[in-house]
């Protein structure tokens, strides 16, 4: 989900920015940074000897892939409904507890996995050392996100989206990846205009610290970055550098088109254009590998 952002009230904000906001290529910089980080994480997983396990509940088959896609849509929609319910009740402390717990678990897990992969290439370290370094990384990330108003929090969100997406792309087979991304893109269109995501944005996406970033009057959710990175990372791991670059170009082109829609609507789903173009250009380039 994409949203034009400001500290002004949300209802008057959309009208004002519909008149003044102009999409520029500079707005793509944070997404490009997140995708580059995802490529680096995917390359680390590719070159490491670490064994990865499938995280999907159903086997890789046409029916199983549809089941995996529905599973992800249910998880995403349940999370969005929970956050919307808490925002409606103005349970801000509980929101911090829920989002903080989720982000803490994610940062710790990702730190441990990527550090483990890195030191397998350099020199294996004791598990206790890896746990300690991962815990320190998690503490610093949580402190920056929840205890400071530093712009470093936005960088952490960019890196978190890239790292999480790369891991998902590495742990899910191709057919399931395609179905998951397509189903989520369709769900995103519904959720922004008729479901909880759009309502969360209007209630105040900035209240969900760590789950979004802002840059030059644009706000974008962590989920968007994660699924862009999932696509790009999967293309690198399963198909090679050229499809990876092609899918990255498609994602960035789709994001720019979505930003152009912000000039008119003020709020726009962040997945459909980037996912459609990223998948199309990525797979069109596969025969040239």
C-alpha positions as CSV (number, residue, x, y, z in Angstrom):
1,X,0.0,0.0,0.0
2,X,1.3,3.4,-0.9
3,X,0.2,6.6,0.8
4,X,1.2,10.2,0.4
5,X,2.5,11.2,3.8
6,X,2.6,14.3,6.0
7,X,2.0,15.3,9.7
8,X,-1.2,17.0,8.7
9,X,-4.6,15.4,9.4
10,X,-5.3,12.6,6.9
11,X,-8.7,13.8,5.6
12,X,-7.4,17.2,4.4
13,X,-4.1,15.7,3.5
14,X,-5.3,13.7,0.5
15,X,-7.0,16.7,-1.1
16,X,-4.0,19.0,-0.7
17,X,-1.5,16.4,-2.0
18,X,-3.7,15.5,-5.0
19,X,-3.0,19.1,-6.2
20,X,0.7,19.4,-5.3
21,X,2.3,16.0,-5.3
22,X,4.4,15.1,-8.4
23,X,6.0,11.7,-8.9
24,X,9.8,11.9,-9.6
25,X,12.5,9.3,-10.2
26,X,14.0,10.3,-6.8
27,X,11.1,8.7,-5.1
28,X,12.4,5.3,-6.3
29,X,15.6,5.6,-4.3
30,X,14.5,3.9,-1.1
31,X,12.9,1.0,-3.0
32,X,16.1,0.6,-5.1
33,X,18.1,0.5,-1.9
34,X,15.9,-2.1,-0.4
35,X,16.0,-4.2,-3.6
36,X,19.8,-4.0,-3.7
37,X,20.0,-5.2,-0.1
38,X,17.7,-8.0,-1.0
39,X,20.0,-9.0,-3.9
40,X,22.9,-9.0,-1.5
41,X,21.1,-11.2,1.0
42,X,20.0,-13.6,-1.8
43,X,23.5,-13.8,-3.1
44,X,24.8,-14.6,0.4
45,X,22.2,-17.4,0.7
46,X,23.2,-18.6,-2.8
47,X,26.9,-18.8,-2.0
48,X,26.6,-20.2,1.5
49,X,26.4,-23.9,2.3
50,X,23.5,-23.3,4.7
51,X,20.5,-25.5,4.1
52,X,17.1,-23.8,3.8
53,X,13.8,-25.4,4.4
54,X,10.5,-24.8,2.7
55,X,8.1,-22.6,4.8
56,X,4.9,-23.3,2.8
57,X,2.3,-25.6,4.3
58,X,1.4,-27.4,1.1
59,X,3.5,-29.3,-1.4
60,X,4.6,-27.6,-4.7
61,X,1.9,-28.5,-7.2
62,X,-0.8,-26.5,-8.9
63,X,-3.3,-27.1,-6.2
64,X,-0.7,-26.9,-3.4
65,X,0.6,-23.6,-4.8
66,X,-2.9,-22.1,-4.7
67,X,-3.3,-23.3,-1.1
68,X,0.0,-21.7,-0.2
69,X,-1.1,-18.4,-1.8
70,X,-4.4,-18.5,0.1
71,X,-2.4,-19.2,3.3
72,X,-0.3,-16.1,2.8
73,X,-3.4,-14.0,2.0
74,X,-5.1,-15.2,5.2
75,X,-2.0,-14.4,7.3
76,X,-1.7,-10.9,5.8
77,X,-5.4,-10.1,6.1
78,X,-5.6,-11.4,9.7
79,X,-2.6,-9.1,10.6
80,X,-4.3,-6.1,8.9
81,X,-7.6,-6.8,10.6
82,X,-5.9,-7.0,14.0
83,X,-4.0,-3.7,13.5
84,X,-7.2,-2.0,12.3
85,X,-9.1,-3.2,15.3
86,X,-6.5,-1.9,17.7
87,X,-6.3,1.4,15.9
88,X,-10.1,1.8,16.1
89,X,-9.9,1.2,19.8
90,X,-7.0,3.6,20.1
91,X,-5.0,0.8,21.9
92,X,-1.7,2.4,21.0
93,X,0.3,0.6,23.8
94,X,-1.0,-2.7,22.6
95,X,-0.1,-1.8,19.0
96,X,3.4,-1.1,20.1
97,X,3.5,-4.4,22.0
98,X,2.2,-6.4,19.0
99,X,4.3,-4.7,16.3
100,X,7.3,-4.6,18.6
101,X,7.1,-8.3,19.3
102,X,6.7,-9.2,15.6
103,X,9.6,-6.9,14.6
104,X,11.9,-8.2,17.4
105,X,11.3,-11.8,16.4
106,X,11.9,-10.9,12.7
107,X,15.1,-8.9,13.2
108,X,16.5,-11.6,15.5
109,X,15.7,-14.4,13.2
110,X,17.0,-12.6,10.1
111,X,20.2,-11.5,11.9
112,X,20.9,-15.0,13.0
113,X,20.3,-16.6,9.6
114,X,22.4,-14.1,7.6
115,X,25.2,-14.0,10.1
116,X,25.3,-17.8,10.2
117,X,25.4,-17.8,6.3
118,X,28.1,-15.2,6.3
119,X,30.4,-16.9,8.8
120,X,29.9,-20.2,7.1
121,X,31.8,-18.5,4.2
122,X,34.4,-16.9,6.4
123,X,34.9,-19.1,9.5
124,X,32.3,-20.8,11.6
125,X,31.5,-19.2,14.9
126,X,30.0,-20.8,18.0
127,X,26.2,-20.6,18.1
128,X,26.4,-18.7,21.4
129,X,28.4,-15.9,19.7
130,X,25.9,-15.7,16.8
131,X,23.0,-15.5,19.3
132,X,24.7,-12.7,21.2
133,X,25.4,-10.7,18.1
134,X,21.9,-11.2,16.8
135,X,20.4,-10.2,20.2
136,X,22.6,-7.0,20.2
137,X,21.5,-6.2,16.6
138,X,17.9,-6.7,17.6
139,X,18.2,-4.5,20.6
140,X,19.8,-1.7,18.6
141,X,17.2,-1.9,15.9
142,X,14.3,-1.9,18.4
143,X,15.8,1.1,20.2
144,X,16.2,3.1,17.1
145,X,12.7,2.3,15.8
146,X,10.7,2.7,19.0
147,X,12.8,5.0,21.2
148,X,14.1,7.6,18.7
149,X,12.7,9.6,15.9
150,X,15.8,9.2,13.8
151,X,15.6,8.6,10.1
152,X,17.7,5.5,10.8
153,X,14.4,3.8,11.6
154,X,13.4,4.2,8.0
155,X,16.7,2.6,6.8
156,X,16.1,-0.3,9.2
157,X,12.6,-0.8,7.6
158,X,14.2,-0.8,4.1
159,X,16.8,-3.4,5.1
160,X,14.3,-5.5,7.0
161,X,12.0,-5.6,3.9
162,X,14.9,-6.6,1.7
163,X,16.3,-9.3,4.1
164,X,12.8,-10.8,4.8
165,X,11.9,-10.8,1.2
166,X,15.1,-12.5,0.1
167,X,14.6,-15.2,2.7
168,X,11.0,-15.8,1.6
169,X,12.1,-15.9,-2.1
170,X,14.8,-18.5,-1.2
171,X,12.4,-20.7,0.9
172,X,9.4,-20.9,-1.5
173,X,9.3,-22.7,-4.8
174,X,8.6,-20.8,-8.1
175,X,5.0,-21.7,-8.7
176,X,4.0,-20.9,-5.2
177,X,5.9,-17.6,-5.4
178,X,4.0,-16.6,-8.5
179,X,0.6,-17.5,-7.0
180,X,1.4,-15.9,-3.7
181,X,2.5,-12.6,-5.3
182,X,-0.5,-12.6,-7.7
183,X,-3.0,-13.3,-5.0
184,X,-1.5,-10.7,-2.7
185,X,-1.6,-8.1,-5.5
186,X,-5.3,-8.8,-6.0
187,X,-5.9,-8.7,-2.2
188,X,-4.0,-5.4,-2.0
189,X,-6.4,-3.8,-4.4
190,X,-9.4,-4.9,-2.4
191,X,-7.8,-4.1,1.0
192,X,-6.7,-0.6,0.1
193,X,-10.1,0.5,-1.3
194,X,-12.6,-1.6,0.5
195,X,-10.7,-3.4,3.3
196,X,-8.6,-2.8,6.4
197,X,-5.4,-1.5,4.8
198,X,-6.9,1.7,3.4
199,X,-8.7,2.3,6.7
200,X,-5.4,1.8,8.6
201,X,-3.7,4.3,6.3
202,X,-6.3,6.9,6.9
203,X,-6.3,6.2,10.6
204,X,-2.6,6.9,10.7
205,X,0.0,4.6,9.2
206,X,2.7,6.6,11.0
207,X,1.5,5.1,14.3
208,X,2.7,1.7,13.2
209,X,6.4,2.3,13.7
210,X,8.7,-0.1,11.9
211,X,5.9,-1.2,9.6
212,X,6.3,1.7,7.1
213,X,8.8,4.3,6.0
214,X,8.4,7.8,4.6
215,X,10.4,9.6,2.0
216,X,9.7,12.9,0.3
217,X,6.0,12.9,1.2
218,X,5.4,9.3,0.4
219,X,4.7,6.5,2.8
220,X,5.1,2.9,1.9
221,X,4.4,-0.2,4.0
222,X,6.9,-2.8,5.0
223,X,4.8,-5.5,3.2
224,X,5.3,-3.8,-0.2
225,X,9.1,-3.9,0.2
226,X,9.1,-7.5,1.4
227,X,7.2,-8.8,-1.5
228,X,9.1,-6.8,-4.1
229,X,12.3,-8.3,-2.6
230,X,10.8,-11.7,-2.5
231,X,10.3,-11.5,-6.3
232,X,13.7,-10.1,-7.1
233,X,15.6,-12.4,-4.7
234,X,13.8,-15.5,-6.0
235,X,14.7,-14.5,-9.6
236,X,18.4,-14.3,-8.6
237,X,18.4,-17.6,-6.7
238,X,16.4,-19.7,-9.2
239,X,17.0,-18.1,-12.6
240,X,20.1,-16.0,-12.4
241,X,21.3,-12.4,-12.7
242,X,19.6,-11.3,-15.9
243,X,16.0,-12.2,-14.7
244,X,16.9,-10.6,-11.4
245,X,17.8,-7.4,-13.0
246,X,14.8,-7.5,-15.4
247,X,12.4,-8.1,-12.5
248,X,14.0,-5.3,-10.5
249,X,13.5,-2.9,-13.4
250,X,9.9,-4.1,-13.6
251,X,9.3,-3.5,-9.9
252,X,10.8,0.0,-10.1
253,X,8.8,0.9,-13.3
254,X,5.6,-0.4,-11.6
255,X,6.4,1.7,-8.5
256,X,6.8,4.8,-10.6
257,X,3.5,4.2,-12.3
258,X,1.9,3.7,-8.8
259,X,3.4,7.0,-7.7
260,X,1.9,8.7,-10.7
261,X,-1.5,7.4,-9.6
262,X,-0.8,9.1,-6.2
263,X,-1.0,12.4,-8.0
264,X,-4.6,11.7,-8.6
265,X,-5.8,9.5,-5.8
266,X,-3.6,10.2,-2.8
267,X,-3.6,6.5,-1.9
268,X,-2.9,3.6,-4.1
269,X,-2.2,-0.2,-3.7
270,X,1.6,-0.8,-3.9
271,X,1.6,-4.3,-5.2
272,X,-0.3,-4.7,-8.5
273,X,1.8,-2.6,-10.9
274,X,5.3,-3.6,-9.5
275,X,4.4,-7.3,-9.1
276,X,2.8,-7.6,-12.6
277,X,5.7,-5.8,-14.3
278,X,8.3,-7.5,-12.2
279,X,7.0,-11.0,-12.9
280,X,6.4,-10.3,-16.6
281,X,9.9,-8.8,-17.3
282,X,11.6,-11.4,-15.1
283,X,10.1,-14.4,-16.8
284,X,10.4,-12.9,-20.3
285,X,14.2,-12.6,-19.8
286,X,14.6,-16.3,-18.7
287,X,15.0,-17.7,-22.2
288,X,18.0,-15.4,-22.7
289,X,19.9,-16.8,-19.8
